Amino acid sequence: MDAFFSFLFNTREGVAVLFVAGIVIFGIAAFVLEKRTHKLYVDRGPADDDDDGFWS
């Protein structure tokens, strides 16, 4: 186990593995949370009284 932690924290390749694993884990967590939020807050489309905007 000591050799594993030594690889992860004391070598350039180990730090790269930790960095990539962190990005992957963060991406998966963001994907799961976005799916949950999308189910909770349903998009109802634009409202009918949005005609007072700048471009209309």
N, C-alpha and C positions, 0 to 999 in steps of 0.2 A: 504494500500500500504506500509505503514511503517513496518507492521509485515512481509510482503513478503521480503523486503530488509533486514530486521533484520535476517530473517531465512537464506537468501542466504549468507550474509557476516559475520554473527556472530555465526553460528553453524558449526560444523564439517560436518554434512550431507549437508548443503547448499553449502559449499565450494566443496564438492565432486560432487554435482549436477553441479556446474559451471565448474568444471574440465572435467567431462564426456561430458557435452554439448559442451565445447570448442573443445574437440577431435573429436566429431561427426561433428560439423560444419566445422572444418578444413579438415576432410576426405572428406566430400561432396564437398567442394570447390576444393580440389585437384583432385577429380574424374572428375568434370566438366571441369576444366582447362586442364586436360590431354586429355580428349575427343576432346576438341577444338584444342589442339596442334597436336593431331594425325591426324585430318582432314587437318590441314594446311600443315604439313610436312609429305608427303607420303613416306614410306619406299620403296626404289627402289631396294633393294637387294645389294649383293656385286658386286663391279665392276670387270671387266674381267682382269684388270692389277694389281691385288692385289697379284701376285705370288712372289713378292720379300720380303715376310715376313720372320720372324725368323725361323718358323717351316716348311717352304716349301722348 
